[in-house]
Amino acid sequence: MAARLSENRLVSLPLSRIRVIMKSSPEVSSINQDALFLTAKATELFVQYLASYSYKHGRGKEKNALTYTDLSHTAEECETFQFLADILPKKILASKYLKMLEKEKRDGEVGEGHEEDEEEEDEDKTVGDSVGS
C-alpha cells in the first residue's frame, strides 16, 4: 500500500483514468500495476515534452503563454509530432472552411467534366484509327 501511494505521487495523471483508457482496448484483459505506472509516467513525460517544444518553437515566448496555435504548428511542422496533426489541426474560420468546400466542389465538377471530354476524345481516336486501317 505504501509503495502504491509513493507511485501515485510520482505521476500527475490519475492512474484510475489511465486504467480505464487502457482497458477500453479489446486486446487488454488485465493491467499490471507496473505497466500502468510506466504508461502514466511516459504519457506525462510526452505531454511535457510536447508542451515545452511547442513553447520554445512557437510564439509562446512572446506572450509568455502556450497556445493551441503553438501546439498545432508543432504537430504540423515537426516530424516527431506529425502523427498528432489530425488531433491538433490548425484552426480556421468557418467562413474560410465553407469557401474551401465550395472551391473543392467546383473543382470536382470541372474535373469530372474534363475526364468525360478526354474519354470522348479517346473514343474518337479509336474510331478514326479503325476506319483508316
C-alpha positions as CSV (number, residue, x, y, z in Angstrom):
1,M,0.0,0.0,0.0
2,A,2.8,2.4,0.9
3,A,4.5,1.7,-2.5
4,R,1.3,2.4,-4.3
5,L,0.9,5.8,-2.6
6,S,4.5,6.8,-3.4
7,E,4.0,5.8,-7.0
8,N,0.9,8.0,-7.2
9,R,2.9,11.0,-6.1
10,L,5.5,10.4,-8.9
11,V,2.9,10.9,-11.6
12,S,0.4,13.8,-12.0
13,L,-2.1,11.9,-14.2
14,P,-4.8,9.9,-12.4
15,L,-4.0,6.2,-12.7
16,S,-7.6,5.2,-12.5
17,R,-8.4,7.2,-15.7
18,I,-5.4,5.7,-17.5
19,R,-6.5,2.2,-16.4
20,V,-10.0,2.9,-18.0
21,I,-8.4,4.1,-21.2
22,M,-6.1,1.1,-21.3
23,K,-9.0,-1.3,-20.6
24,S,-11.0,0.2,-23.5
25,S,-8.7,-1.7,-25.9
26,P,-10.2,-5.1,-26.7
27,E,-6.7,-6.7,-26.7
28,V,-6.2,-5.8,-23.0
29,S,-7.6,-8.2,-20.4
30,S,-5.6,-7.2,-17.3
31,I,-3.2,-4.5,-16.5
32,N,-0.1,-5.0,-14.3
33,Q,0.4,-2.2,-11.8
34,D,3.9,-1.5,-13.1
35,A,2.7,-1.3,-16.7
36,L,0.0,1.2,-15.5
37,F,2.5,3.3,-13.7
38,L,5.0,3.3,-16.6
39,T,2.3,4.2,-19.1
40,A,1.2,7.1,-16.9
41,K,4.8,8.3,-16.5
42,A,5.6,8.0,-20.2
43,T,2.4,9.9,-21.1
44,E,3.2,12.6,-18.6
45,L,6.8,13.0,-20.0
46,F,5.5,13.1,-23.6
47,V,3.0,15.8,-22.8
48,Q,5.7,17.8,-21.0
49,Y,8.0,17.4,-24.0
50,L,5.3,18.4,-26.5
51,A,4.4,21.5,-24.4
52,S,8.0,22.6,-23.9
53,Y,8.9,22.1,-27.5
54,S,5.8,24.0,-28.7
55,Y,6.5,26.8,-26.3
56,K,10.2,27.1,-27.3
57,H,9.4,27.0,-31.1
58,G,6.2,28.9,-31.1
59,R,5.0,32.3,-30.1
60,G,4.7,31.3,-26.5
61,K,7.9,33.2,-25.6
62,E,6.5,36.4,-26.9
63,K,3.2,36.1,-25.0
64,N,4.7,34.1,-22.1
65,A,2.0,31.5,-22.7
66,L,1.5,28.3,-24.6
67,T,-1.3,28.5,-27.1
68,Y,-3.3,26.0,-29.2
69,T,-1.7,27.6,-32.3
70,D,1.7,26.7,-30.9
71,L,0.7,23.1,-30.4
72,S,-1.0,22.7,-33.9
73,H,2.1,24.4,-35.5
74,T,4.4,21.9,-33.8
75,A,2.2,18.9,-34.9
76,E,2.3,20.1,-38.5
77,E,5.9,21.2,-38.8
78,C,7.9,18.9,-36.5
79,E,8.4,15.4,-37.9
80,T,8.4,13.8,-34.4
81,F,4.8,15.1,-33.7
82,Q,3.3,14.8,-37.2
83,F,1.2,11.9,-36.1
84,L,-0.8,14.4,-34.0
85,A,-1.7,16.6,-37.0
86,D,-5.2,15.2,-37.2
87,I,-5.8,15.6,-33.4
88,L,-4.3,19.2,-33.3
89,P,-5.4,20.7,-36.7
90,K,-4.8,24.4,-37.4
91,K,-7.8,26.5,-36.6
92,I,-9.6,28.1,-39.5
93,L,-12.7,30.3,-39.6
94,A,-16.0,28.6,-40.6
95,S,-16.4,31.1,-43.5
96,K,-12.9,30.1,-44.8
97,Y,-13.8,26.4,-44.5
98,L,-17.1,26.9,-46.4
99,K,-15.2,28.7,-49.2
100,M,-12.7,25.8,-49.3
101,L,-15.6,23.3,-49.6
102,E,-17.2,25.3,-52.3
103,K,-14.0,25.5,-54.3
104,E,-13.4,21.8,-54.0
105,K,-17.0,21.2,-55.2
106,R,-16.4,23.5,-58.2
107,D,-13.0,21.9,-59.0
108,G,-14.6,18.4,-58.7
109,E,-17.3,19.3,-61.2
110,V,-14.8,20.8,-63.6
111,G,-12.5,17.8,-63.2
112,E,-15.4,15.3,-63.8
113,G,-16.4,17.2,-67.0
114,H,-12.8,17.3,-68.2
115,E,-12.5,13.5,-67.8
116,E,-15.6,12.9,-69.9
117,D,-14.1,15.1,-72.6
118,E,-10.9,13.0,-72.6
119,E,-12.9,9.8,-72.8
120,E,-14.8,11.2,-75.9
121,E,-11.5,12.2,-77.5
122,D,-10.1,8.7,-76.9
123,E,-13.2,7.1,-78.5
124,D,-12.9,9.5,-81.5
125,K,-9.3,8.5,-82.0
126,T,-10.1,4.8,-81.7
127,V,-12.9,5.1,-84.2
128,G,-10.8,7.2,-86.6
129,D,-7.9,4.8,-86.3
130,S,-10.0,1.7,-87.1
131,V,-11.7,3.5,-90.1
132,G,-8.4,4.5,-91.6
133,S,-7.0,0.9,-91.4
